[in-house]
Amino acid sequence: MKGPMRSAVVSIAFSSLVALGALASPSAWAEDANTSDAVDPQWRMDRPITGYRWVDPDMFDSVSGDPSSQAHSSKIIYLNRCLGGCSIGSSGGFGDSRTNTSFLVRGGTAQITPWNKGDAQWEELVACVTAMYDPYDVVITDVDPGPDVEHFEAIVAGKANEIGEQAGVGGIAPFSCGVINNAITFSFANSSFYADGIDGICETVGQETAHAFGLEHEFLCTDPMTYLQPCGYKWFQDENAPCGEYQARGCDCGQANQNSHRMLKDEFGVGANPGPKVEFLRPAPNSNVSPNFVIEVSAGKYYYGVERMEVFVNGTSLGTATSAPFIFNAPPGLDGYTTLEVKATDVRGYEGTSTAEINVGSSCSTGECPSGRVCYKAFCVADATTEGGFGASCDSDSACLSNICGKDNDGVGVCTDTCELNKGQCPKDFGCLKAGSSGVCWPGVSEDTGGCGCNSADPKGGIASLLLVGFGLVFLRRRRII
Ligand SMILES: [Zn+2]
């Protein structure tokens, strides 16, 4: 085909009550599909989450040119819950997120009432949309980029009548067969049919935002672009599916079918970190633990369910768990520095990973440790007989297990760690040397004075000033052991 049959479409969501009630039959949709040249909008009623309204193609062409040829000008999708209310002006053109105008507002200025589900559910909503889009290189934010930054904007608030739409409309978005830059889409979160949890409104946000990227309705129940439900979690599927609402049809932009995942991936690129964001609840990363400890990991309130959680200790799997709480027993025989890793796989097949390093040993309240260990902050840690251990020579921070290589004025480096003055935290033969507002353990230092007994010819001030440089880096680095 030479181009899209219609250059501009408006997609709208309807409540299920309306959808199940006085809705048009499939034949009526087909009839509407032939009204592309209508000057007045035509409604095509559909499922709970969407319907179409076609608008005069000339309108789009006169405002934005050929949308299908536009590249995206931003990777930001701003979720706006309209705290304090939103004022959206009507626009003769398609409007602009930077100036808070939209052609979907007909006449005057629309006042959108704020998201009415509270902070906790808002965080859930943001997390849900973030997860839905995490396979793609976009940024989901609820901080307004402002008038100087190009961005897509999803208003997730208010009710349909606030912009002059019917009460059954759940969402509305501009649509062309390509990207509409700086588009504002609406998901009417305060509608009564979104009262139960955030799943429905999240799916609507997914669909409305993607309409502005050129994605149309898909006849595939597991995809956010669908009208079909219920079928559990929805995500952008890597599947060539027919377009359509309640029945399969060819796509409006000329192709036989649609692959929503590929379209978003091709448009924006691949996201850097899709999948669950998993963390160690215990032991804490960089902590000292006694043998036979318990490992607990969590993916937090991740939207897509975690189907499989697997934990590894020094590269060896401890097995998998399929439901929270995800708790594993450490294997016997661990001693010294140990690497923990967890892999969490979600229902989409995306895998999130995290690693943590810990020190397995024993407490040393008496100051005594087994051979090869020294007592630091009341726990036995590796001494200089271990590469990078306490007191080992070094030339850079990364050479030390503590990630701190202190150097004297002669440039001689020693693996060390932080301390509080006069607390007896440093190993034997070390003392806590003042460095900035805190201190570092240093060989030969007298603990009570912070004085220098080291073999450098320079006075302690020289050492302290050098250590201070390294000390400042501590907070920028990921410490292995505290
Ligand atoms: Zn839609």
Residues whose N, C-alpha, C, O or C-beta is under 5 A from the ligand:
A	BS01	ZN	S11 I12 I49 T50 G51 Q207
